[in-house]
């Protein structure tokens, strides 16, 4: 029973990450009316940017965890926003009125370019963030015999807040 609950908790936290990616696909398709096959790769680059910022800041200094996390998020937002803008301008805008096959091929091409570039720059090995240096390992919740890390809970809370905030933005604001 304990293993089942641990799998459920891990599944929910991973599902929240997948839900954010799916929400991004939905937003891009809803706005551009075309599938952006490189959306996942942009998300991947954001993860690597966050990893690079966190690893660098942990190596060179002793900034508070909140500052490190906010810096990583801001860097990922800037890089991913710039990538999304460049991809739309270079790969999709010229094909706005083209047949759908051209748009699909362009999207797949961008996806392969980003994947290959990251593979060549960073290699194929896992890049781990030492979460114990940001969020102490002693921060966890215990339910019965199950130990739930604060990081898992944080992923669920942040994903829910982002989804609710985006829903509010789309439904209740002029820009939405």
C-alpha positions as CSV (number, residue, x, y, z in Angstrom):
1,X,0.0,0.0,0.0
2,X,2.9,2.4,0.8
3,X,4.4,1.8,-2.6
4,X,1.1,2.5,-4.3
5,X,0.7,5.9,-2.5
6,X,4.3,6.8,-3.3
7,X,3.7,6.1,-7.0
8,X,0.5,8.1,-6.9
9,X,2.3,11.1,-5.4
10,X,5.1,10.9,-7.9
11,X,2.6,10.5,-10.7
12,X,0.6,13.5,-9.6
13,X,3.7,15.7,-9.4
14,X,4.9,14.5,-12.8
15,X,1.4,14.9,-14.2
16,X,1.4,18.5,-13.2
17,X,4.5,19.1,-15.3
18,X,2.9,17.4,-18.2
19,X,-0.2,19.4,-17.8
20,X,1.8,22.6,-18.0
21,X,3.4,21.4,-21.2
22,X,0.0,20.4,-22.6
23,X,-1.4,23.8,-21.6
24,X,1.4,25.4,-23.6
25,X,0.6,23.4,-26.7
26,X,-3.1,24.3,-26.3
27,X,-2.3,28.0,-26.0
28,X,0.1,28.0,-29.0
29,X,-2.4,26.1,-31.2
30,X,-5.3,28.4,-30.0
31,X,-3.4,31.5,-30.9
32,X,-1.5,30.5,-34.0
33,X,-3.9,27.9,-35.3
34,X,-0.9,25.6,-36.0
35,X,0.9,23.0,-34.0
36,X,4.3,24.1,-32.8
37,X,6.4,20.9,-32.8
38,X,9.3,22.7,-31.2
39,X,7.2,23.6,-28.1
40,X,8.6,20.7,-26.1
41,X,12.2,21.6,-27.1
42,X,11.7,25.2,-25.9
43,X,10.5,23.8,-22.6
44,X,13.6,21.6,-22.5
45,X,15.9,24.6,-23.2
46,X,14.2,26.4,-20.3
47,X,15.0,23.5,-18.0
48,X,18.6,23.5,-19.1
49,X,18.8,27.3,-18.6
50,X,17.4,26.9,-15.1
51,X,19.9,24.1,-14.4
52,X,22.8,26.2,-15.6
53,X,21.8,29.2,-13.5
54,X,21.2,27.1,-10.4
55,X,24.4,25.1,-10.8
56,X,26.5,28.3,-11.4
57,X,25.0,30.2,-8.5
58,X,25.4,27.2,-6.1
59,X,29.1,26.9,-7.2
60,X,30.1,30.5,-7.0
61,X,28.2,31.9,-4.1
62,X,25.9,31.6,-1.1
63,X,22.8,33.4,-2.3
64,X,19.6,32.5,-0.6
65,X,17.6,29.6,-2.2
66,X,14.7,31.9,-3.1
67,X,17.1,34.3,-5.0
68,X,18.6,31.3,-6.9
69,X,15.3,29.9,-7.9
70,X,13.9,33.3,-8.9
71,X,17.0,34.0,-11.0
72,X,16.7,30.6,-12.7
73,X,13.0,31.2,-13.5
74,X,13.6,34.6,-14.8
75,X,16.5,33.5,-17.0
76,X,14.4,30.6,-18.4
77,X,11.5,32.9,-19.1
78,X,13.7,35.4,-21.0
79,X,15.5,32.7,-23.0
80,X,12.3,30.7,-23.8
81,X,10.4,33.9,-24.7
82,X,13.1,34.9,-27.1
83,X,13.2,31.5,-28.6
84,X,9.5,31.4,-29.1
85,X,9.5,34.8,-30.7
86,X,12.4,33.8,-33.0
87,X,10.8,30.5,-34.0
88,X,7.5,32.3,-34.8
89,X,9.3,35.0,-36.9
90,X,11.6,32.6,-38.7
91,X,9.8,29.3,-39.1
92,X,6.1,30.1,-38.9
93,X,5.3,33.6,-39.9
94,X,6.6,33.2,-43.5
95,X,4.4,30.1,-43.9
96,X,1.2,31.6,-42.3
97,X,-0.8,31.2,-45.5
98,X,1.0,28.1,-46.8
99,X,-0.4,24.6,-47.0
100,X,-0.3,22.7,-43.8
101,X,2.4,20.3,-44.9
102,X,4.9,23.1,-45.2
103,X,4.1,24.3,-41.7
104,X,4.5,20.8,-40.3
105,X,7.8,20.3,-42.0
106,X,9.1,23.6,-40.8
107,X,8.0,22.8,-37.2
108,X,9.7,19.4,-37.3
109,X,12.8,21.0,-38.7
110,X,13.0,23.6,-35.9
111,X,12.4,20.8,-33.4
112,X,15.3,18.7,-34.8
113,X,17.6,21.8,-34.9
114,X,17.0,22.6,-31.3
115,X,17.3,18.9,-30.2
116,X,20.6,18.4,-32.1
117,X,22.0,21.8,-30.9
118,X,21.4,21.0,-27.2
119,X,22.8,17.5,-27.7
120,X,25.9,18.8,-29.2
121,X,26.4,21.6,-26.7
122,X,25.5,19.7,-23.5
123,X,25.9,16.1,-24.3
124,X,23.4,13.2,-23.6
125,X,24.0,12.8,-19.9
126,X,21.6,13.7,-17.1
127,X,22.0,17.1,-15.6
128,X,21.0,17.0,-12.0
129,X,20.2,19.9,-9.7
130,X,21.3,19.4,-6.1
131,X,17.9,20.2,-4.6
132,X,19.4,19.4,-1.1
133,X,21.4,22.6,-1.4
134,X,18.3,24.7,-2.2
135,X,15.6,23.0,-0.2
136,X,16.9,21.0,2.8
137,X,16.3,17.3,2.8
138,X,14.8,17.7,6.2
139,X,11.8,19.5,4.6
140,X,9.3,16.8,4.1
141,X,5.9,15.6,5.1
142,X,5.1,12.3,6.5
143,X,1.8,10.6,6.0
144,X,1.7,7.1,7.5
145,X,4.9,5.5,6.4
146,X,5.2,7.7,3.3
147,X,7.8,10.5,3.2
148,X,6.8,13.2,0.7
149,X,9.5,15.7,-0.2
150,X,8.8,19.4,-0.1
151,X,10.0,19.6,-3.7
152,X,7.1,17.3,-4.9
153,X,4.6,19.4,-3.0
154,X,6.1,22.6,-4.4
155,X,5.8,21.3,-8.0
156,X,2.1,20.5,-7.5
157,X,1.4,23.9,-5.8
158,X,3.3,26.0,-8.4
159,X,1.7,24.1,-11.3
160,X,-1.8,24.6,-9.9
161,X,-1.1,28.3,-9.3
162,X,0.2,28.7,-12.9
163,X,-2.8,27.0,-14.4
164,X,-5.3,28.9,-12.3
165,X,-3.4,32.2,-13.0
166,X,-3.4,31.5,-16.7
167,X,-7.1,30.6,-16.7
168,X,-7.8,33.9,-15.0
169,X,-5.7,35.8,-17.4
170,X,-7.4,34.2,-20.5
171,X,-10.9,34.5,-19.2
172,X,-10.9,37.8,-17.2
173,X,-8.4,40.2,-18.7
174,X,-8.5,42.3,-21.9
175,X,-5.3,40.7,-23.2
176,X,-6.8,37.2,-22.7
